[in-house]
Amino acid sequence: MNEILALRRNALRIALGVVLLSTLVSPLGRELFCGDETKYSEVIREMRATGAWFLPPLEGVPFTHKPPLHFWMVGGLTYLFGTYSIWSFVLPSLIAFGLLIWLMQKIAGPVAAYVCATSLLVWGSAQTARMDVSFTLLITFAIWRITKRSFTDAGIALGIATLIKGPMAPVIAILFFALECWRQRRVPRGNYVPGVLAMIAIPLLWFIPAMSLGGGAYTHEVLQKQLAGRAIGAWVHQSPPWYYLLHSPGYLFPWFAALVAALIARWREERIAINWILAVLIPYSLMSSKLDVYMMALIPPVAIIVANAVDRTRLANLITLAVLLLAAIAGPFITIKDAPPLTSIFVVLGVASAIALVLSVVGSRLSTTDNRQPITSLIALGLVPIVLLVFVAITQMPLVNDLATDRPLIAALEKQHVPGNDMALYFCPHLWAHDMPRDLEHVHYGPPQGTPTLIATARAHTNDIAPQLAGYHVVDSVKMIGKWFDVYRR
């Protein structure tokens, strides 16, 4: 019996270690996905080729959509692992993930750390070339230090976060501080000056010289289009302000039901965490452009709320596991056009959900006899989706690469035996694969200039360049990321 109790005491720690190790599986076999990841790879290639580290370029002009710190980190790693190693691109997120889980344990204990680590938005992003996990880490640290009145630490973290992803970091922190002042009906005493100066000065140490080097066009692009344009666009919604509320079951998976149960039980005691959630939710809801990944910054307070009410979430966890089991049972009877066979995936989901349900019920009964926190259902629920995704990463990664990366397009271009500098790619993703022919680094992106031998274009945008396609004929067509791309040749 003592051995069983010791195992239960260490179960959460063991499960957290398994979750951390699981993030290393997909990078062993995957390529960069089309979209931001391949775009960032092009930024890194051009940054290294031109030496333009201070203003990382994309397609020959400074890239204004993101500050440079993330690209500096990835670029530095390419000197260790190479430009065509996935590890150069994912290590910043993997390291940030480990630090975030360590920080969550320090702030709110191992249960909060586990909930944060197994939130699929965080866990999945930890294996990407994006900067969202690093951004979330720094915001979490900053808000924690604000609650401790360590404003200098918070200001430094916010300044660095701004250099990683932009000014939403100070916006979130300032709104959180304002909500806390309103809740407490006072402004906390403290030395704010060093923190405010650090928050402003750190990004300006880069941005002021960047404006000088980039010139008027660069400054206009950053200030008017990327900053002011987005702020003004906040009132012209592509998606409604309640978009994130409607999508919360998705980006909070698998902890949405647990959060609802925890809030019902303890909403009065969780005002700080609720203000943290609101500080993320409100400004992003007012922006016209909405992506679920923006909500990653509110996962840490969600994890804290769930952890503080873990004894009230057992039923919610069991319901979520039951829904997953029902989805596994119903899955084989649902047909999806052009979808590959998914039987094995539903089998793994069904078996994992059934085992988790049994363990949760048994563990819940044991918890009433030894007066321990009922964390069995929490551990089980966190592991089920990750077990499924690790199975997919191990067994289905070639298929995932064909569906989500530009390997099909690279193969189609390679078959034509045309020099890269004689190719034009229009509305195509930037090219990256670990074994990509290096000559394809020299393709031209954008509308065709002159009469290149080969033109590849997204089929949906063929009419945009119809005049340039006169005299060309289709030699290949590929489907990737759910879209068709045609390869034309003179």
N, C-alpha and C positions, 0 to 999 in steps of 0.2 A: 504493500500500500504506500509506503514511504517513497518507493521508486516512482509510482504513478503520480503522486503529488508533486515530486520534484520535476517530472517531465512536464506536468501542466504548468508549473511555475516558469519553466524555460521555453514553453511552447511558443509564446509570442516572440521571444528573442530569436528562436530558430526560424520561425516563419518570416520574420523581417529579414534575416540573412538570406533566406531562399529568394525572397522578392528582389533584394539587391543583386544577387547573382543572376537572376533571370533576365535582367536588362542587358547582359553580355551576350545573349544567345543570338538575337537577330542581326547584330553587326557582323557576325561570322559569315553570313551568307547574303545579305541584302546589298543592293545598290542604292544610290541616292534617288529619292522619288522625284518625279516631275513636279515642277512648281518652284517653291521657294528654295528647296534643297539644291536642285540643279542650277538655279539662278545664282545662289551663293557660291557654288563651285566655280562658276564663270567669273565671279568677282575675285575669288582667290587666284584663279589662273592669271587674270589680267593684272592683278595687284603684284604678283610675283614677276610676271614678264616685263612689266613697265617700271617696276620699282616705285609705283605710286601708292605707298603705304599710308601716307597721311590722308589722302583722298582716294580711297579704293574705287576703282572704275568698273563700269559695266558697259560693254559694247563701246568702249573708247571714251566715255564721258563719266565724270564723277557720279557715283551711285548715291542718290540723295534720300532714298527711302528709309535707310537705317544708319545710325551712327557707326563708327568704325571698330569699337572695342572687340566685338565678337569676331569680326574678320581678322583682327590682329591676332587673336588667340588661335583661330584655326590656321591662319597663315604661318604662325610660329610652329605649330605642330606639323605642318607639311615638311618642314626641314628635318623632322625626326622620322615621320612615317611615309612621306611622299604625298604628292597632290592627288594621287589616285588610290589612296588608302581610305577606307571608310572611317578608320579610327581618327584620322586627322579632323574629321568633321563632327563626329559624335562624342568625342572625349569631353569637350567643354560641357555638354549637357549631362553626360554620365557623372562627371565630377560634381557638378552643381546638384544633381539628384542626391548623391551621397551626402553632400554637405547640408542639403535641405532636410533630409531625414534626421541627420544628427542634430540639427538646430531644432526641429520639431520635438525631438525627444528631450532636449534641454529645456524647451519652453513649457511643454505640456505633458511629457512622459511618453512611454513606449506605445501606448494605445493610439495616441494622436499621431505619432510617427508612422505607425502601421497603416492607419486609415489614409493618411496623406500619400504614403508610398504605393498603396494599392488602388488609389483613384486612377482610373485608366487614362485620364487626361494627363496626369503627371507622369505615370509609369511609361506610357507610350511616348510622350515627348522627350523623356530622358534618353531615348534611343535615336533621336533625330539630330539633324544639323541645324536646327532652329535655336534661337536664343531665349525661348520662353521660360525654361526652367531656371536659367541664371537670373533672369529678370524677377521671377517669383521668389527665388532665394533672397535676393537683395531687398525686395519689398518686405518680405517676412521679417528679415533681420531689422530693417528700419522701423517697422511698426512695433516690434517687440521692444526695441530700445526707446521708442517714444513712450511706451507705457511705463518704462523704468526711468523716464526723464533723462535719459542719456542722449541729449539732442545732438551732440557733436557726432557720436557714432552714427546716428540716424542720418544726419546730413551727408556724411561721407558715403554711406551706402546708397543714398538716393542719387548723389552725383554720379557714382559709378554706374548705377542702373540706367540713368539717363544716357550715358555713353554707350550702353548696350542696346537699348531699344527705344529711347526717346523720352519725352517729357511727361508721359503718363505716370511715371513713378512719383515725382513730386506732387502731381495732381491728386493721386490716391492718398498719399501720406498727409497732405494738407487737409483734404476733406475728412480723413479719419480724425485728425487732430481737432478740427472744427466740431465734428459730431461728439467727440469726447468732451470738449469744453461745454457744449450745450447740455450733455447728459449730466455733467458735474456742476453745471451752473456757475462755473468759474474757469479762469485760465490758470493752469498749473504754473507754479513758480519754477524758474529755472533759467539757465544761461542759454538763450536761443541764438545769440549772435554767431558763435563759431559754426553751429550746425547749418544755419541759413547761408552763411558765407561759403561753406564747403559745398552745399547743395547747388549753389549757383556757379561757384568758381571752377569746380572740377570739369563740368562740360564746356564752360567757356574757354578753358585753357586749350581745348582743341578747336572749338567752333570759331573763335575770333581769327586765329591764323587760317582756318579752313576757308572762311569768307574771303580773306585776302588772296589766298592761292587760287581759289575757285573762280573768283571774279563775280561780276554782277549777275550773270546768268545762274550761277550756282546759288548765290544768296537768294535770288528771287525764287528759285525752285524750292529751297528749303523753307524760307520764311512764309512765302505767300501760298505755295501749293501744299507743302507737306504739313505746315503748322496752321496758318490762318485758314487755308482751304479746308482742312479737316474740321476745324472749329466751326466755321460757317456752315459746312456741310452737315453739321450735327443737327441742323434744323430742317434738313431736306432728307428725310429718312428713306433709304432703300429698303430697310426693314423697320417694323414698328418698335417703339421704345420698350415694349413688353416682350421682345424677341427672346431675351435671355431667360426670362421667367418661363416661357413656353418650352425652351430647350433645356431647362435645368435637369430633368431626369436623365438626359443624355450626358452632359458634361460632368454631372456629379455621380455618374455610374461607377461602382454599384452601391453608393452610399446615400442616394436620394431618399429612400424610404426611412433609413436610419436617421437622417437629418430631420425629416419631418417629425418623427417620433421624439427625437431629442428636443426639438424646439417646443413641441407641445408640453413636454415635461418640465423644461428648465428655461423658458425664454426670458424670464425675469432675471435669472442669474447670469445670463450670457450677453449682457448688453455690450460689453467691449467687443466680443467676437462678432455680434450682429452689426455693430458700427463698422467693423473691418469689412464685412461682406458688403455693406451698403457703399462704403468708400470705393470699392471696386465696381459694383454693379451700376451705380448711378451714372458716373461719367461715361462708361462704355455704352450704356443704354442710350445716351444722348448723341453718340456718334452715329453717323449715317452708315459707315462700314462696320459690319458686325461679323465676327468669327468666334466660334465657340472656344477656341484656344485662348482668347483674351481673358476668359474666366478662370484661368489657372491660378491667378493671384488670389482668388477667394477660396481655393481648396484648403489652405492651412487653417483659416478660422472655422471652416466646416469641419475639419478633422478635430479641432479642439472641442467644438460643441458635441460632436458624436462621442468623443472620448470621455467627456465629463458626464455624459448620460448613458454610458455603456450598459448599465443595468436596466435601462428602459428601451433598449433597441433590439432585444432578442427577437421579439415577434416580427418586427420590421425586417430583420435579417432573414428569418425563416420564410417570410412572404417573398422576398426577393429571390431566395434560392428556389422556392417553389415555381416562381415565374420562369426562371432559367431552365428548370426541369421540363416545364410545359413547352417552352420554346424548343427544347431539344426533341421532344416527342413530336411536336407539330412540324418541325423543320423539314423532314423528308417529304412531307405531303405538299409543300409549297414550291411551286415552280417559278424560277426567275429566268427571264430571257437572256440567253448568252452566258449564263452563269456556269462555271465548271461544276463537276460533281462535288457535293458537300456532305455526303453521307458520313464519312469518317469524322468530320468536324462535329456533326450533331451527335454522333455516338460518344465522342470524348466529352462533349458538354453534358450529355445525359448522365454518363457514368460519374463524372466529377460532381455534378449537382446532387445526384442521389446519395453518393457517399457523404458529401458535405451536410446534407439534410439529416442523415442518420447520426453522424457525429455530433451535430448541433443539438439534436433532441437528447441524445445520451449525455452530452456535456452539460446541457441545461439542468438535467436532473441531478447530476453530480454536484453542480455548483450550489444547489439548495442544501446539500448535506454537509459541505465543508466550508460554507460561508465565504467562498471566493467569488470574485467578479465573474459573471457569466460571459467570458470572452470566447468560448468555443465557437459559437455561431459567427462571431465577428472574424475570427481567424479563417474559418471555413469559407465565408462569403468572399473575403479578400483574395483567397487563393484560386477560387474556381475560374474566374475570367482569365487570370494570368496563366493557369495551367493550359487552358484552351489556346491562348495566343502563343505560348511557347511551343505547343504542339504544331501550330500552323507554321511558326518560324522554322521548326526543324524539318517538317515534312513537305511544306508547300511553298517554300521560299522561291524556287525557280518560277512557279506560276505567279507568285506575287510580283516578282521582278518583271515578268512579261506584261503584267497588267498595269503596274504603277510606275515603272521606270521607262526611260527612253531606249532601252536595249533593242526593241523591234525597229525603231527608226535608225539607230546606229547600224544594225545589220543590213537594213535596206540601202543605206548610203554606201556602206562598205562594198556591197555587191557591184556597184556601178564603176568602181575603180577610177574615180574622178578625184583629182587633187582637192584637198579641203578648201584652198583659197579660190577654187572655181565653183564653189557651191554657195547657194543663198537659201537661208531658212527663214520662212515668213510665218509668224504666229506658231512657231514650233518651240518646244521646251529647249533650254540649253542642254548641250550634250555632256553626259558624264557616265562612264562605266569604268570599273577598275581595269578592264582590259581593252579599253577603247583605243583604236589606232590614233596615235598622237597627231597625225596629219589633220584629223578632224578638229583640232584646236583652232584651225585657221578658217573655219567656215564664216560666212558673213550672216549676221542676224539682222532681220528687218527687210524692208522692201528691196527687191533685187536691183542692183546697180549695174548698168551695162548689160551684157549678154552672157551671164555665167553658163557653164555647160549644164549645170543641174540646179533645179529649184525644187525645194520641198515646202509644202504649205499645208496648214490645217484646211481640210475640205470646206469648213464653214466660212473661210475667208478667201476662197478661191476667186470670187468675183472682185475682190479688192484689187487684185493684180492681174485681172484678165488681159489687159493690153500687153503686159510684159510676158504673158504665157503664149502669145502668138508664135507659132513655129516650134513649140515644145509639145511633147506627147507624154502621156502617163506611162511610166515603166514599172512602177510598183505602188502598192497601197498597203498601209499598216494601220491597225487599230490599237491604240493604247490610251490609258486614262479615260476610257469610254468615248474617245473621239477618233475620227478617221483622219489620216494624213496621207497626202498623195505626193509621189516623187515624180517630177517632170524632168525630161532631158531633151536637149536640142538634137 
